[in-house]
Amino acid sequence: MKVCCDKQNKKIPEDVEKMSAIKHLSNDLFIDSYFKAKSFNLESDFIYFLLNEITTRRIESRIN
């Protein structure tokens, strides 16, 4: 597992760093990505990830 450092020079897993960046993405980007992922038959894990974030943000009504 790769690690990177935060502003206080603490080592944190790179995956955690990426996940925190995801929170800054717009709702529209998640909705668009979800529909594109489904139309291109991308990995079900990726679609599940998008759907989970959409549900967490409580914007699932936009995909129904």
VENNOR-V505605 format. One record per residue. RES is the residue in one letter. SS is DSSP state (H for helix, E for strand, - for the rest). PSI is psi in degrees with one decimal (none if undefined). BURIAL is + if it has 24 or more other ideal C-beta (glycine too) atoms within 12 Angstrom, else -. Layout:
BEGIN
res = {RES/RES}
ss = {SS/SS}
psi = {PSI/PSI}
burial = {BURIAL/BURIAL}
END
This chain:
BEGIN
res = {M/K/V/C/C/D/K/Q/N/K/K/I/P/E/D/V/E/K/M/S/A/I/K/H/L/S/N/D/L/F/I/D/S/Y/F/K/A/K/S/F/N/L/E/S/D/F/I/Y/F/L/L/N/E/I/T/T/R/R/I/E/S/R/I/N}
ss = {-/-/E/E/E/-/-/-/-/-/E/E/E/H/H/H/H/H/H/H/H/H/-/-/-/-/H/H/H/H/H/H/H/H/H/H/H/H/H/-/-/-/-/H/H/H/H/H/H/H/H/H/H/H/H/H/-/-/-/H/H/H/-/-}
psi = {132.8/151.6/155.9/177.5/146.0/-170.5/-25.7/14.6/24.4/139.6/130.2/148.2/141.7/-34.9/-39.4/-40.4/-44.1/-40.5/-38.0/-30.6/-29.8/-33.3/-20.4/-7.4/148.3/157.0/-41.4/-38.9/-40.3/-41.7/-49.1/-42.7/-39.0/-49.4/-39.2/-44.6/-41.6/-42.1/-29.8/5.2/49.0/173.9/136.5/-31.3/-38.9/-42.7/-41.3/-42.4/-47.4/-45.6/-39.2/-43.8/-38.1/-42.3/-42.3/-38.2/-5.3/43.1/20.1/-20.1/-20.4/-9.7/-2.1/none}
burial = {-/-/-/-/-/-/-/-/-/-/-/-/-/-/-/-/-/-/-/-/-/-/-/-/-/-/-/-/-/+/+/-/+/+/-/-/+/-/-/-/-/-/-/-/-/-/-/-/-/+/+/-/+/+/-/-/-/-/-/-/-/-/-/-}
END
